[in-house]
């Protein structure tokens, strides 16, 4: 997997899934998603990177995956192995997935 780099106009796509989760289930959800990413997602054609972020209050988890194409996202989501992990995650928390492109990036001067 490549390093996660966020920039405009590079032709990549992001699949961002924000999960609402009970704080006592956040770690389990992160482990399920991480296992699925390690076993299947990162090996799929078009995958650039997978990032799993956990909120400090334990109530949310953000799954941020970068892809080369929208088609790669769709084909991956149709993979039965990937669907198994998607279903396990949905049993632990409420998902809200969407595909994105980068509109703007701002960095400090220096």
Secondary structure, DSSP 8 states (H G I E B T S, - for coil): -------TTS--EEEEEEEEE-GGGHHHHHHHHHHHHHHTGGGSTTEEEEEEEE-TTSSEEEEEEEES-HHHHHHHHT-HHHHHHHHHHHHHEE--EEEE----------
